[in-house]
Amino acid sequence: MRPRTITSAAAAAAALALTACSTPGGDDESVPGVTDDTVTIGTHQPLTGPAAAGYSTISAATAAYFAYVNDNGGIHGREIEYIVKDDAYDPAATQTVVRELVTEDGVFAVVNGLGTPTHSSVLDYLDQQGVPDLFVSSGSLTWNQPEVYENTFAFNADYVTEAAALTQYAVEQSPGAKICVLGQDDDYGQGIIEGVEAVIGSNAVTEVQTYTTSAEDLTAQIGAMMAAECEINVLGTINGFTAMAVGTAAQMEWFPQWYVSSSGADYPTLVGYLGEDLAPTLLQGMVSVNYLPFSPDGEWVALFERINEEYNDGAPFTGNTVFGMSVGYLFAEALAAAGEDPTRESLVAALESGEILGNGILPLSYSADDHAAYRGVGITIVNEGVQDYVGTAYEVASGSVTPVEPSPVPLENEGIPQ
C-alpha cells in the first residue's frame, strides 16, 4: 500500500469537494485537508536540483512511514495522505508549489518543507493563510519565532547549537588545536560560525572559508585552510560538499580532523560520493552530532529498516531514512494528540502542550514560548565504517554549552502513536 497522491487538477478538485462535505466534530465549517477518512498534508522537497543528491530520499522515507501507519489503521481511523512537490531547491519554485498545496490541494498542514532559502520564501504566506507550518527541515533560527509565526515549528537542532556542541567537544578532546570553519555562504554557514565563536571566541578561530552551492570545486578554500595549518575543521556543508572537502584535502595529502554538522555528515551518503574503497579511510574518526535514533543496533532503527524494506522498495537505508521516518512519526504523534476531530488549532495546541515526545535521544523543547525542537545534540564518531553515538551529549542555551545525559525515547506500540 502506498499513500495516495493527488496528481491532476481534477483529482485536486475532487479532494476539495470531499473536504467541503466533511465536518469533523460537527462544526458548521469544514477543516481544510480533513475528511472522515483522511488527513491530507503536503511538503516541498528538492527531488531535483543541487540539493537532490543529499536530500531527495527524505520524503520517500516519510511517505513509507505513513503507508505503514495507514496499513495499521491510521490515526483515529484516518489515513494520512502526503503530497510531495518538487521545488528543485529554488525559492521561486517553492512559492509556486506551496501555493498549489494550499489553494488547490487544500492541505491541513505543510510538513518538513526543506531548506532555509526555499522555506523562507513561503514563511509569511503560510502564516497569512493560517496553515500549520510544521517541522521545517533546516537548522535556521528563523523557525523559532512563536511571537511572530505562531504556527511554525522547527525540526532540526539549529546550526548554532550543533556547531557549539562540536566545538566544545573539540576543545575537550584537543586542547589548543587550531580550529577552522568551512561553511555555506548563507544562514547555514553563518550559524555554524556563530556556534564556533560562542565557544572559543571570534579571535580564536584560525581561518574561515565559505562556498556557494553552485561551486564546482573547493580547491581554493581547502588550500587556504591547509596554509593556515588548521588542525580541526568544523564544516557547515551539505553532504556533497563535505565529500568534496574531504576528497580535495586528501588529493593535497592533507588529513586534518573533520567535525561536521549533521546536515552534511551522513556516512552512507558520503560513501556514495567518495566510494567504498576510499571512504572508510578518509572518514575514519569523523566527528558529527545528531539528535535522532540512528544507532545500528537501536530499536527505532530496527523498526525503520523493516518499514523501509516493505514500504520503500528496500531503498538504501541512510540517515535520511531515519530523518524522514522520524518526521512522519512526530506528525502522527501530534495528530493523535490533536483529538479525534482535529483542527489546525488543536494541532498547534498539541505541539505547544509540552507532551509531545518525538523519538529523539534528548527531549523536545516545544512549548507556547519555544518552537525549537531539539536544544541539545549527541556526539557521533565514525569508527571502522560505523557511525554511532559515543555517549557524550550537550545542551546549548544562552550561549553556554552544558554536558547532559542522553535520554532516548523508547519505542512503543510498534511506532504508531495512540
Secondary structure by P-SEA (a helix, b strand, c coil): ccccccccaaaaaaaaaaaaaccccccccccccccccbbbbcccccccccccccccaaaaaaaaaaaaaaaacccccbbbbbbbbbccccaaaaaaaaaaaccccccccccccccaaaaaaaaaaaaaaccccccccccccccccccccccbbbccccaaaaaaaaaaaaaaaccccbbbbbbcccaaaaaaaaaaaaacccccccbbbbbccccccaaaaaaaaaaaccccccccccaaaaaaaaaaaaaaccccbbbbccccccaaaaaaaaccccccccccccccccccccccccaaaaaaaaaaacccccccccaaaaaaaaaaaaaaaaaaaccccccaaaaaaaaacccccccccccccccccccccccbbbbbbbcccbbbbccbbbbbcccbbbbbbbbbbbbccccccc
